[in-house]
Amino acid sequence: MQGEHIIGLDIGGTKSAVVRGTAKGEILSRVEFPTRPQRPFQECFDELCDVTSGALQSSDKKPAAISVSIGGPLDVLEGIIMSPPNLPGWVNVPLKKLLFEEFGLPVYVEHDGNAGALAEYYFGAGRGSKSVVFLTLGTGLGAGLILDGRLYRGASYVAGEIGHIRIADDGPDSYGKRGSMEGYCSGNGIEKLAALLFPDRWITPVSVRELANLARNGDPQARKVFDTSGLYLGRALAIIADLVNPDKIILGALGVRLGSLLMDPAMEVLRKEALREAVDVCRIVPAELGEKIGDIAALCAAIDQGGIR
């Protein structure tokens, strides 16, 4: 099935994209739009279908499948979305069934952490590795685990939900509890962290991009936000290194955009807290696919589950 076209849907809490691509990871066309998940699900779905219809009509070649990358928790094989924190209106949504009914094509759905791990494993920084952990580090925080060359989903498909882990007694609220990894290290979490640490300054939300610009220009409060986030990211990296012993941990989105702002404090903590034997063999690297990772990851559910290669 070499060269088959795939329609990929990358559904995030801030923005979504619909791409037409190939099983080689090539992107042929792309349309991005704001997700606006505060709307009722049906409005979000109708817009998603309109953009998908446009992608289907963009070529005479009929695609082999529709492939979806989306945040969890979800039932991967049934394609049921179970209220991810960054998509509050998507409660027990049978997305796979709805897309099949709408377009009549095979549909494959994957957790965005798993999809990102597959994208980097097939086409990016994970090539040639045996065991890879990928951290999404986007609006939310999830992980994908490829262990001994195979994607690991867990008994109920929630392996990799690292954002749900409580890493501190208190902190920004995410997943309905304070002190979670997502609350400290995701895009939404870092924005909340700034308000929590400096409530008199950031009464209204400040974006991660603005915080990063301030920190790079020497603002001590902005740097404190990233030092704090990096500390907890470093603890997470140490847990992963000791528990899974991967040869690579790959950082998506914020790991690419923030670079040393986040990674310098994280690496310092990792080296202090993880076993030396685990740290010595584990490379911490930004996603090689960079800003393209979401698009290529959107193709990977079909490539992996559907055998479209």
PABAPA-790925 format. One record per residue (C-alpha): x, y, z. Coordinates in steps of 0.2 Angstrom, whole numbers. Each point is the difference from the previous one (the first is absolute). Example, Ala and Ser with C-alpha at 12.3 -4.5 7.8 and 13.67 -1.06 7.14 Angstrom:
BEGIN
<r east="62" north="-22" up="39"/>
<r east="6" north="17" up="-3"/>
***
This chain:
BEGIN
<r east="0" north="0" up="0"/>
<r east="15" north="11" up="-2"/>
<r east="-4" north="18" up="-5"/>
<r east="-18" north="-1" up="6"/>
<r east="-9" north="16" up="5"/>
<r east="-6" north="3" up="17"/>
<r east="-11" north="14" up="7"/>
<r east="7" north="5" up="17"/>
<r east="-10" north="9" up="14"/>
<r east="11" north="8" up="13"/>
<r east="-13" north="5" up="13"/>
<r east="7" north="11" up="15"/>
<r east="-7" north="11" up="13"/>
<r east="6" north="16" up="-8"/>
<r east="1" north="-4" up="-18"/>
<r east="-4" north="-14" up="-12"/>
<r east="6" north="-4" up="-17"/>
<r east="-5" north="-11" up="-15"/>
<r east="13" north="-7" up="-11"/>
<r east="2" north="-11" up="-15"/>
<r east="16" north="-10" up="0"/>
<r east="8" north="-16" up="-5"/>
<r east="6" north="-16" up="9"/>
<r east="17" north="7" up="-2"/>
<r east="-4" north="15" up="12"/>
<r east="-1" north="12" up="-14"/>
<r east="-12" north="15" up="2"/>
<r east="-9" north="4" up="-16"/>
<r east="-13" north="13" up="7"/>
<r east="-5" north="8" up="16"/>
<r east="-13" north="11" up="8"/>
<r east="1" north="6" up="18"/>
<r east="-15" north="8" up="10"/>
<r east="-3" north="4" up="18"/>
<r east="-9" north="-14" up="9"/>
<r east="-10" north="11" up="12"/>
<r east="-5" north="-15" up="11"/>
<r east="-11" north="11" up="11"/>
<r east="-13" north="-2" up="-14"/>
<r east="-12" north="-15" up="0"/>
<r east="8" north="-16" up="-7"/>
<r east="-11" north="0" up="-15"/>
<r east="6" north="17" up="-6"/>
<r east="18" north="-5" up="2"/>
<r east="-4" north="-16" up="-9"/>
<r east="-9" north="8" up="-15"/>
<r east="14" north="12" up="-3"/>
<r east="12" north="-15" up="1"/>
<r east="-10" north="-9" up="-13"/>
<r east="-1" north="16" up="-11"/>
<r east="19" north="1" up="0"/>
<r east="2" north="-18" up="-3"/>
<r east="-12" north="0" up="-15"/>
<r east="12" north="13" up="-7"/>
<r east="15" north="-11" up="2"/>
<r east="-9" north="-14" up="-8"/>
<r east="-4" north="10" up="-15"/>
<r east="18" north="7" up="-2"/>
<r east="5" north="-15" up="-10"/>
<r east="-7" north="-12" up="-12"/>
<r east="9" north="-14" up="9"/>
<r east="-12" north="-8" up="13"/>
<r east="9" north="-2" up="17"/>
<r east="2" north="-17" up="8"/>
<r east="-6" north="6" up="17"/>
<r east="-4" north="14" up="13"/>
<r east="13" north="1" up="14"/>
<r east="-3" north="9" up="16"/>
<r east="12" north="7" up="13"/>
<r east="-9" north="6" up="16"/>
<r east="3" north="2" up="19"/>
<r east="-5" north="-13" up="12"/>
<r east="-8" north="-8" up="9"/>
<r east="-8" north="-10" up="-14"/>
<r east="-4" north="-18" up="-5"/>
<r east="13" north="-1" up="-14"/>
<r east="-7" north="-15" up="-10"/>
<r east="-19" north="5" up="2"/>
<r east="5" north="18" up="-4"/>
<r east="-10" north="7" up="15"/>
<r east="6" north="17" up="7"/>
<r east="-3" north="1" up="19"/>
<r east="1" north="18" up="5"/>
<r east="18" north="5" up="-2"/>
<r east="3" north="15" up="12"/>
<r east="5" north="11" up="-15"/>
<r east="-16" north="-4" up="-10"/>
<r east="-14" north="2" up="14"/>
<r east="-15" north="-3" up="-11"/>
<r east="6" north="-16" up="-7"/>
<r east="-8" north="-12" up="12"/>
<r east="-1" north="-19" up="-5"/>
<r east="0" north="6" up="-19"/>
<r east="0" north="-15" up="-12"/>
<r east="12" north="9" up="-12"/>
<r east="5" north="-15" up="-10"/>
<r east="-18" north="-5" up="-3"/>
<r east="-5" north="18" up="-4"/>
<r east="14" north="3" up="-13"/>
<r east="-3" north="-17" up="-8"/>
<r east="-19" north="4" up="-2"/>
<r east="4" north="17" up="-7"/>
<r east="14" north="-5" up="-13"/>
<r east="-1" north="-19" up="-2"/>
<r east="18" north="-3" up="1"/>
<r east="10" north="-10" up="13"/>
<r east="4" north="10" up="15"/>
<r east="14" north="-2" up="13"/>
<r east="1" north="10" up="16"/>
<r east="16" north="1" up="11"/>
<r east="5" north="10" up="16"/>
<r east="10" north="15" up="-5"/>
<r east="14" north="-6" up="11"/>
<r east="1" north="-17" up="-9"/>
<r east="-2" north="8" up="-17"/>
<r east="14" north="12" up="4"/>
<r east="11" north="-14" up="6"/>
<r east="-4" north="-10" up="-16"/>
<r east="4" north="15" up="-11"/>
<r east="17" north="3" up="8"/>
<r east="4" north="-19" up="0"/>
<r east="-4" north="-2" up="-19"/>
<r east="5" north="17" up="-7"/>
<r east="10" north="10" up="13"/>
<r east="11" north="0" up="16"/>
<r east="-5" north="-18" up="5"/>
<r east="6" north="-9" up="-16"/>
<r east="12" north="-14" up="5"/>
<r east="-5" north="1" up="18"/>
<r east="-6" north="-16" up="10"/>
<r east="-10" north="9" up="13"/>
<r east="-7" north="17" up="-1"/>
<r east="-11" north="11" up="11"/>
<r east="-8" north="15" up="-8"/>
<r east="-7" north="15" up="10"/>
<r east="-13" north="11" up="-9"/>
<r east="3" north="15" up="10"/>
<r east="-14" north="10" up="-9"/>
<r east="-15" north="8" up="7"/>
<r east="-2" north="-16" up="10"/>
<r east="13" north="-13" up="5"/>
<r east="0" north="-18" up="-5"/>
<r east="13" north="-13" up="-5"/>
<r east="2" north="-14" up="-12"/>
<r east="11" north="-15" up="4"/>
<r east="8" north="-11" up="-13"/>
<r east="8" north="-15" up="9"/>
<r east="11" north="-12" up="-9"/>
<r east="-6" north="6" up="-16"/>
<r east="-19" north="-1" up="3"/>
<r east="-12" north="13" up="6"/>
<r east="-6" north="-3" up="17"/>
<r east="-18" north="6" up="4"/>
<r east="-4" north="-10" up="17"/>
<r east="-15" north="-11" up="5"/>
<r east="-13" north="14" up="-2"/>
<r east="10" north="11" up="-13"/>
<r east="5" north="13" up="13"/>
<r east="19" north="-3" up="1"/>
<r east="9" north="16" up="-2"/>
<r east="-12" north="11" up="9"/>
<r east="14" north="8" up="9"/>
<r east="-9" north="17" up="1"/>
<r east="-12" north="-8" up="13"/>
<r east="14" north="-5" up="12"/>
<r east="1" north="11" up="16"/>
<r east="17" north="6" up="2"/>
<r east="-3" north="13" up="14"/>
<r east="-12" north="2" up="14"/>
<r east="-6" north="17" up="-7"/>
<r east="2" north="9" up="-16"/>
<r east="-10" north="6" up="-16"/>
<r east="-17" north="-10" up="-2"/>
<r east="-1" north="-12" up="-14"/>
<r east="-9" north="-17" up="-2"/>
<r east="-11" north="7" up="15"/>
<r east="14" north="-1" up="12"/>
<r east="15" north="11" up="5"/>
<r east="18" north="-5" up="-2"/>
<r east="-1" north="-11" up="-15"/>
<r east="13" north="-1" up="-13"/>
<r east="-11" north="9" up="-13"/>
<r east="-3" north="14" up="12"/>
<r east="18" north="3" up="1"/>
<r east="7" north="-4" up="-17"/>
<r east="-13" north="2" up="-14"/>
<r east="-4" north="16" up="-9"/>
<r east="-16" north="3" up="10"/>
<r east="9" north="-5" up="16"/>
<r east="14" north="13" up="-2"/>
<r east="-12" north="14" up="-3"/>
<r east="-9" north="-5" up="16"/>
<r east="17" north="-2" up="9"/>
<r east="4" north="18" up="-4"/>
<r east="-16" north="6" up="7"/>
<r east="2" north="-11" up="16"/>
<r east="18" north="6" up="3"/>
<r east="-3" north="18" up="-4"/>
<r east="-18" north="4" up="2"/>
<r east="2" north="19" up="2"/>
<r east="9" north="1" up="-17"/>
<r east="-10" north="-13" up="-11"/>
<r east="-18" north="2" up="6"/>
<r east="-5" north="-3" up="-18"/>
<r east="8" north="-15" up="-9"/>
<r east="17" north="2" up="-8"/>
<r east="5" north="-10" up="-15"/>
<r east="15" north="-12" up="0"/>
<r east="7" north="9" up="-15"/>
<r east="-1" north="17" up="10"/>
<r east="8" north="-8" up="15"/>
<r east="14" north="-7" up="-10"/>
<r east="4" north="17" up="-8"/>
<r east="0" north="8" up="17"/>
<r east="11" north="-14" up="7"/>
<r east="13" north="1" up="-15"/>
<r east="1" north="19" up="4"/>
<r east="5" north="-3" up="18"/>
<r east="-17" north="2" up="9"/>
<r east="3" north="-9" up="17"/>
<r east="-18" north="-4" up="3"/>
<r east="-3" north="-8" up="-17"/>
<r east="17" north="-10" up="2"/>
<r east="-7" north="-6" up="17"/>
<r east="-15" north="-7" up="-9"/>
<r east="10" north="-10" up="-12"/>
<r east="13" north="-6" up="14"/>
<r east="-15" north="-6" up="10"/>
<r east="-8" north="-9" up="-15"/>
<r east="17" north="-7" up="-5"/>
<r east="3" north="-7" up="17"/>
<r east="-16" north="-10" up="0"/>
<r east="4" north="-6" up="-18"/>
<r east="17" north="-5" up="6"/>
<r east="-8" north="-11" up="13"/>
<r east="-12" north="-8" up="-13"/>
<r east="15" north="-3" up="-11"/>
<r east="9" north="-9" up="14"/>
<r east="-15" north="-11" up="4"/>
<r east="-1" north="-5" up="-18"/>
<r east="19" north="-3" up="-1"/>
<r east="-1" north="-11" up="15"/>
<r east="-16" north="-9" up="-4"/>
<r east="1" north="-3" up="-19"/>
<r east="19" north="1" up="-3"/>
<r east="-2" north="7" up="-18"/>
<r east="14" north="5" up="-11"/>
<r east="-9" north="16" up="-5"/>
<r east="-13" north="12" up="7"/>
<r east="-7" north="11" up="-13"/>
<r east="-8" north="17" up="4"/>
<r east="-13" north="7" up="-11"/>
<r east="-7" north="18" up="-2"/>
<r east="6" north="10" up="15"/>
<r east="16" north="-11" up="1"/>
<r east="4" north="7" up="-18"/>
<r east="-6" north="18" up="3"/>
<r east="6" north="3" up="17"/>
<r east="17" north="-9" up="-1"/>
<r east="12" north="5" up="14"/>
<r east="-13" north="10" up="10"/>
<r east="-9" north="-16" up="4"/>
<r east="14" north="-13" up="-3"/>
<r east="15" north="7" up="10"/>
<r east="-10" north="-2" up="17"/>
<r east="-8" north="-16" up="-5"/>
<r east="17" north="-8" up="-5"/>
<r east="8" north="6" up="17"/>
<r east="-14" north="-9" up="9"/>
<r east="1" north="-16" up="-11"/>
<r east="18" north="-2" up="4"/>
<r east="-2" north="2" up="18"/>
<r east="-15" north="-12" up="2"/>
<r east="1" north="-14" up="-12"/>
<r east="12" north="-15" up="1"/>
<r east="16" north="3" up="-9"/>
<r east="-2" north="-16" up="-10"/>
<r east="-16" north="7" up="-7"/>
<r east="6" north="17" up="-4"/>
<r east="16" north="-5" up="-8"/>
<r east="-10" north="-10" up="-14"/>
<r east="-14" north="12" up="-2"/>
<r east="0" north="15" up="-12"/>
<r east="-12" north="14" up="3"/>
<r east="-3" north="8" up="-17"/>
<r east="-13" north="12" up="-8"/>
<r east="-12" north="-7" up="-13"/>
<r east="10" north="-1" up="-16"/>
<r east="-16" north="3" up="-10"/>
<r east="-2" north="17" up="9"/>
<r east="-16" north="9" up="-4"/>
<r east="-5" north="-13" up="-13"/>
<r east="-2" north="-13" up="13"/>
<r east="-18" north="2" up="3"/>
<r east="-4" north="-2" up="-19"/>
<r east="11" north="-15" up="-2"/>
<r east="-7" north="-8" up="16"/>
<r east="-17" north="2" up="-6"/>
<r east="4" north="-12" up="-14"/>
<r east="7" north="-13" up="12"/>
<r east="-15" north="-9" up="7"/>
<r east="-4" north="-6" up="-18"/>
<r east="18" north="-4" up="-3"/>
<r east="2" north="-10" up="16"/>
<r east="-18" north="-8" up="3"/>
<r east="-5" north="-1" up="-19"/>
<r east="17" north="-7" up="-6"/>
<r east="0" north="14" up="-13"/>
<r east="18" north="1" up="-4"/>
***
